[in-house]
Amino acid sequence: PGGIKTAVARNATVADGQDAQSFAEFFDKHMAIHSPEMAAATIIGAVDKGRARVVIGWEAKALDVLARAIGPAYQRVIALAVSKFFPWA
């Protein structure tokens, strides 16, 4: 799923040496852009249509397309983006 406004980031564990609170605050402020209701409606719609797979949010769809287009190399692209744009990287 993409950035859904739930407590996932606040309850997530992070790598040693990383600040969980900063990660959670950044996620809540910048990445949690979809409501749980929107995610639920999307999931229910996919189930109604018999889809085995559903991706929530435009950003998750973009990442999915990238991963399918360039394969495992997408991880290097994402790592580079994270190192440039995320404050805790």
C-alpha positions as CSV (number, residue, x, y, z in Angstrom):
1,P,0.0,0.0,0.0
2,G,0.9,3.6,-0.4
3,G,0.8,6.2,2.4
4,I,-2.4,5.4,4.3
5,K,-3.2,7.5,7.4
6,T,-2.9,4.7,10.1
7,A,-0.7,4.1,13.1
8,V,1.6,1.8,11.1
9,A,4.6,4.2,11.0
10,R,4.1,5.1,14.7
11,N,4.2,1.5,15.6
12,A,7.0,0.4,13.2
13,T,10.5,-0.6,14.3
14,V,13.4,1.0,12.7
15,A,17.1,0.1,12.1
16,D,19.5,0.5,15.0
17,G,20.7,4.0,15.2
18,Q,17.6,5.4,13.6
19,D,15.1,7.7,15.3
20,A,11.7,6.0,15.3
21,Q,9.9,9.2,16.3
22,S,11.4,11.3,13.5
23,F,10.5,8.6,11.0
24,A,6.9,8.4,12.3
25,E,6.5,12.2,12.3
26,F,7.9,12.5,8.7
27,F,5.6,9.7,7.5
28,D,2.5,11.3,9.2
29,K,3.3,14.7,7.8
30,H,4.5,13.9,4.2
31,M,3.6,10.4,3.2
32,A,0.3,9.5,4.9
33,I,-1.8,11.0,2.2
34,H,-4.7,8.5,1.8
35,S,-7.5,7.9,4.3
36,P,-8.2,4.5,5.6
37,E,-11.7,4.8,4.1
38,M,-10.2,5.3,0.7
39,A,-7.9,2.3,1.1
40,A,-10.9,0.2,2.3
41,A,-13.1,1.2,-0.6
42,T,-10.2,0.4,-3.1
43,I,-9.7,-3.0,-1.5
44,I,-13.5,-3.8,-1.5
45,G,-13.7,-2.7,-5.1
46,A,-10.9,-5.0,-6.1
47,V,-12.4,-7.9,-4.2
48,D,-15.8,-7.3,-5.9
49,K,-14.0,-7.4,-9.3
50,G,-12.1,-10.7,-8.3
51,R,-8.7,-9.1,-8.4
52,A,-6.0,-11.1,-6.6
53,R,-3.8,-8.0,-6.2
54,V,-4.5,-4.4,-5.4
55,V,-2.2,-1.4,-5.0
56,I,-3.3,1.5,-2.9
57,G,-2.4,5.1,-4.0
58,W,-0.8,6.7,-6.9
59,E,2.7,6.6,-5.3
60,A,2.5,2.8,-4.7
61,K,1.3,2.4,-8.3
62,A,4.3,4.4,-9.5
63,L,6.7,2.3,-7.5
64,D,5.0,-0.9,-8.7
65,V,5.4,0.2,-12.4
66,L,9.1,1.1,-11.7
67,A,9.7,-2.3,-10.1
68,R,8.1,-4.1,-13.0
69,A,9.9,-2.1,-15.6
70,I,13.4,-2.3,-14.3
71,G,13.3,-5.3,-12.0
72,P,15.5,-5.5,-8.9
73,A,17.4,-2.4,-10.0
74,Y,14.5,-0.3,-8.7
75,Q,16.0,-0.9,-5.2
76,R,19.0,1.2,-6.1
77,V,16.8,3.9,-7.6
78,I,14.8,4.1,-4.4
79,A,17.9,4.0,-2.1
80,L,19.3,6.9,-4.0
81,A,16.0,8.8,-3.7
82,V,15.8,8.1,0.0
83,S,19.4,9.3,0.6
84,K,18.6,12.6,-1.1
85,F,15.1,13.3,0.2
86,F,14.6,11.7,3.6
87,P,16.1,13.5,6.6
88,W,17.1,10.3,8.5
89,A,18.9,8.7,5.7
